């Protein structure tokens, strides 16, 4: 099964005989240089972060990743993923702002933070963050109140969608309108 290009994991999973003390002793779960799309979907509770990190540890060629799981913190995978172009996070209940880690992904072009992906009140995008990001969707981030964007962040952004972020007070000052039309649900963004 080393030639698989797309792989979907649904439901709760646990790696049997997992060695938490020395993760190098665990055999790879997914191994394939042709794997380009990976979806991990679990609406039945949390996934052990060490199991998720191990699962993703050999996914170097993945360009499209969907994580629909409760994880509360981003896996270490995001600090070394250079091929990731599309990322969809939902149900993660991330406690810390994911932007500082995600904005360093060198190939990321599409980012969707949807349905309780982040449960914090503030997000911040720094200067030179998201160098290739073209599309950003923020949807159903129920606690998000403030989103700061420094000048120079997201220079390639063409499309922004903000929906059902009822606590978000305004579109950030540092945000420059994309060259194409934005979609912002006016009822959800209070000015």
C-alpha positions in Angstrom: 0.0 0.0 0.0 2.9 2.4 -0.5 1.3 3.9 -3.7 -1.8 5.3 -2.0 -2.4 8.9 -2.9 -5.4 9.7 -0.6 -6.1 8.2 2.8 -9.0 8.8 5.2 -9.2 7.7 8.8 -12.7 7.9 10.4 -13.6 7.4 14.0 -11.5 7.0 17.1 -8.2 5.4 16.8 -5.4 4.3 19.1 -2.0 2.9 18.2 -1.6 -0.5 20.0 1.6 -1.2 21.9 2.6 2.5 21.6 5.9 3.3 23.3 5.3 6.7 24.8 8.8 6.9 26.3 10.7 6.5 23.0 8.6 7.3 20.0 11.4 6.2 17.7 10.7 2.6 18.7 7.2 2.8 17.2 6.9 1.5 13.6 5.4 4.1 11.2 1.6 3.9 10.8 1.5 5.6 7.4 4.4 5.3 5.1 4.2 6.4 1.5 6.0 9.0 -0.6 2.9 9.2 -2.9 0.4 10.1 -0.2 -0.8 13.6 -1.0 -4.1 13.9 0.8 -4.8 12.8 4.4 -8.1 13.2 6.4 -8.4 12.3 10.0 -12.0 12.6 11.2 -13.2 11.8 14.7 -16.2 13.3 16.3 -16.2 10.8 19.2 -13.8 12.5 21.6 -10.1 13.3 21.8 -7.2 11.7 20.1 -4.0 11.1 22.2 -1.6 13.9 20.9 1.4 11.6 21.0 -0.5 9.1 18.7 -1.5 11.9 16.3 2.1 13.2 16.2 3.4 9.7 15.5 0.7 9.1 12.8 1.8 12.3 11.0 5.5 11.8 11.5 6.1 10.1 8.2 3.6 12.2 6.1 6.2 14.4 4.4 4.6 14.4 1.0 1.1 15.4 2.2 -0.1 18.5 0.4 -3.7 18.4 1.7 -4.6 17.7 5.3 -8.0 17.7 7.0 -8.0 17.3 10.8 -11.5 17.1 12.2 -10.5 15.9 15.7 -10.4 17.3 19.2 -6.7 17.8 19.9 -6.5 21.1 22.0 -2.9 21.8 20.7 -1.3 21.6 17.2 0.8 18.5 16.5 4.6 19.0 16.2 4.1 18.0 12.5 3.3 21.6 11.6 6.8 22.8 12.5 8.4 20.6 9.8 5.7 20.3 7.1 7.1 22.0 4.0 4.7 20.6 1.4 1.4 21.3 3.0 -0.7 23.6 0.7 -4.2 23.0 2.0 -5.2 22.7 5.7 -8.7 22.4 7.1 -9.0 22.3 10.9 -12.3 21.7 12.7 -13.6 20.5 16.1 -10.0 20.8 17.3 -10.8 23.1 20.2 -7.3 24.6 20.1 -6.5 26.5 23.2 -3.6 28.6 21.9 -3.6 30.8 18.8 -2.7 28.5 15.9 -1.6 31.4 13.6 2.0 31.7 14.9 2.7 28.0 14.0 0.6 27.9 10.8 1.9 31.2 9.3 5.4 29.6 9.0 4.2 26.8 6.6 6.1 27.8 3.5 3.7 26.3 0.9 0.3 26.9 2.6 -2.2 28.4 0.1 -5.5 27.5 1.6 -6.4 27.6 5.3 -9.8 26.8 6.7 -10.5 27.2 10.5 -14.0 26.0 10.9 -16.5 24.7 13.5 -14.7 25.1 16.8 -11.2 24.8 15.4 -10.0 27.4 17.9 -11.7 28.3 21.2 -9.6 31.3 22.1 -10.5 34.9 22.0 -7.6 36.4 20.0 -5.6 35.5 16.9 -2.6 37.3 15.5 -0.9 37.1 12.1 2.6 38.6 12.1 4.6 40.4 9.5 5.7 38.1 6.7 3.4 35.4 8.0 1.6 33.2 5.5 3.8 34.1 2.5 1.7 32.1 -0.1 -1.7 32.0 1.5 -4.4 32.8 -1.1 -7.6 31.8 0.7 -8.5 32.0 4.4 -11.8 30.9 5.9 -12.8 31.6 9.5 -16.1 29.9 10.2 -18.0 29.2 13.5 -15.1 30.3 15.8 -17.6 31.1 18.5 -15.2 32.8 21.0 -13.0 34.8 18.6 -13.3 38.5 19.6 -10.1 40.0 18.1 -8.0 39.2 15.0 -4.8 41.2 14.5 -3.0 41.2 11.2 0.4 43.0 11.0 1.4 44.9 7.9 3.0 42.5 5.4 1.2 39.4 6.6 -0.6 37.3 3.9 0.7 39.2 0.9 -0.9 36.8 -1.6 -4.4 36.7 0.0 -7.1 36.8 -2.7 -10.1 35.6 -0.8 -11.3 35.9 2.8 -14.4 34.3 4.2 -15.7 35.1 7.7 -18.9 33.4 8.7 -20.6 32.8 12.0 -17.9 34.5 14.1 -20.4 36.3 16.2 -18.0 37.7 18.8 -15.5 39.1 16.2 -15.7 42.9 16.6 -14.1 44.0 13.4 -11.9 43.1 10.4 -8.3 43.8 11.4 -6.6 47.1 10.6 -3.6 45.4 9.1 -5.7 43.5 6.6 -5.5 44.7 3.1 -8.4 43.9 0.8 -7.5 41.1 -1.7 -7.5 41.8 -5.4 -10.7 39.8 -5.8 -13.9 40.1 -3.8 -14.1 39.2 -0.1 -17.0 37.4 1.5 -17.7 38.6 4.9 -21.0 37.9 6.6 -22.0 41.4 7.8 -24.3 40.0 10.5 -21.4 38.2 12.1 -18.8 40.9 12.1 -19.7 43.9 14.3 -18.1 47.2 13.4 
